[in-house]
Amino acid sequence: MLRMAIIGGLAVALAACGQPQQADAPATPNAPQFRADADLSPLSLETLIASASDAGSRYKEIIDLPGPNGPVRAVFAHAPTSMIIALPAGSRELVVDYGLRDTAYTNGATSQGVCFAVSGGAAMNQLTELWRECLTPVEQPDHRGMHETSVALPEGTVFVGFATSANVANSTQFGHSYWANPRTH
């Protein structure tokens, strides 16, 4: 069951529903390894996208991307975008995939990069940045494709924020960023 609360004008899920499990595909040599721990619980992409602030968020929609083990559902979160989601009680770790669509760096596209940040806290208005990484796929080919991070959540973390921003001030052209497969345990 999904319950919503309106806090400061922002709809937030208080309980998240799961996503379907991905089928395993043959491994690709040199492909990144992604965690598939049985004790990781998926967070709802629908709930995440519903929380995106209309002020300051450019584009946000659920898309399908090629992933290391087959298609992956993701939130297209063109920089800048901010989203907040309530976590299941007792969450200790967040694992999430992220990256830039190939439309950011192919066929003449020249993204100057996007920074991804995860923040967390006990209250929506008191989130502290826990992790940040900037990807520049035009300059650094290893920044292309899907990446994964694991973020330790401080005790008492109830809300997690996902944000994308320009790597270079005010340069969001081709900021075709996404978040995929958020899960906790």
Buried (B, 14 or more C-beta within 10 A) or exposed (E): EEEBEEBEEBEBBBEBEEBEEBEEEEEEEEEEEBEBEEEBBBBBBBBBBBBBBEEEBBEBEBEEBEBBBEEBBBBBBBBBBBBBBBBEEEBEBBBBBBBBBBEBBEEEBEBBBBBBBBBBBEEBEEBEEBBEEBBBBBEEEEBBBBBBBEBEBEEEBBBBBBBBBBBEEEBBEBBBBBBBBBBBB
